[in-house]
């Protein structure tokens, strides 16, 4: 056993390249001359490689298991102070589809030092940039996060909102005789079939008709604007709604504020957006409180 | 916990620390490379990330990275490994054959971790793996801790309940012998 332990250790040290020169040469001579030792060496080398291989697989399995404990990945929530091109010299050129990683700092430095110089430069940049810009979630990301992830996109038309034409479930726009619909009714229909542009067209036509200033009218018009990427008009419309007398808008005030906040985000008016969400959040009984809290928490508002 | 402490703990084979880093970097890394390479599948991105975690760990256990030679943040170091792995993946994947990938030699060298032994032994490694499963514990764990996680004998003795490091060393030699015999038969 004693000899076996000694030989094993010797082989380990040889494989790890930690044998002093003289011993290494002796070792190599012995390998050539002593067949039994040479077999032992080959076997041990294989066994160690196998042990490592198997351990690595186990470790990878263990690491893959961590994913289950993380919240689901969502690109919308991506917040990073890293820019792959700026910090690592990674370039993707779309036109001729060439990808290359380069590090500008490297080209002028000797190769040994280049990596650390590059990183040092990158870190300096990151620190400077972080301070000024990266404390905040970029507005577009913030909007996507709030609109698509925390909220569920455009407001889904609610049949309870006193449906003017009493659509039965599954009725499609095409199935209805068009002439009996006035512009406002047509607008709601288009809204329901997610045709926001057509909804806007009809809402705008219906302006001035009776009921055109109703909270419902303004709420869905605002949502149509927002869904159609017209945040400024959406803001104006939601604000119009919110200035109506309280007894009229009770049903709508909460959701209108939520979408107003989103419209501000979309329009990159971060201060006003935050203010609006905070208002929702401050009312414990508000149905949008939870969502508003989430938005406030998950977006890094930074200094605007 | 600061970077040097994390590196120190990982260096002692404390794989629990990996979970910590995993949680910190996972979404950010996958988000960044997915944006850079929109055609990259999520599963592939995750696989790249996991491989990068393994490499980070191995670089530390092998002593290639230690608390004294960490010149950047651990995050930057890790992302560099991850980006190298991403480019390697893009290069070899037929789905991206229309892309030409290149990377500065110095950078890829710093994180070169091709597993020589895997190339040398190829199919035989599976055999060893099977024998290890058959052999079971404590041999399996002992050999893993020593050869892969690079734990010192004192630590192994402590973890596996041997009285002294010498007892553990003896046990290790016995396990190696058993494993070799299993392989020959």
Interface residues (C-beta under 8 A of the other chain):
Chain A: X1 X4 X5 X8 X43 X44 X45 X46 X47 X48 X49 X50 X51 X52 X53 X54 X55 X56 X57 X58 X59 X60 X62 X63 X64 X66 X67 X69 X70 X73 X74 X75 X77 X78 X79 X80 X82 X84 X87 X88 X89 X90 X92 X97 X98 X99 X100 X101 X102 X103 X106 X111 X112 X114 X115 X116 X119 X120 X122 X123
Chain B: X15 X18 X19 X22 X23 X26 X27 X28 X30 X31 X32 X33 X34 X35 X36 X37 X42 X46 X50 X51 X53 X54 X57 X58 X71 X72 X73 X75 X76 X79 X80 X83 X87 X90 X98 X99 X100 X101 X102 X103 X104 X105 X106 X107 X110 X115 X117 X118 X120 X121 X124 X125 X127 X128 X129 X131 X132 X143 X144 X147 X148 X149 X169 X170 X172 X173 X176 X177 X179 X180 X183 X184
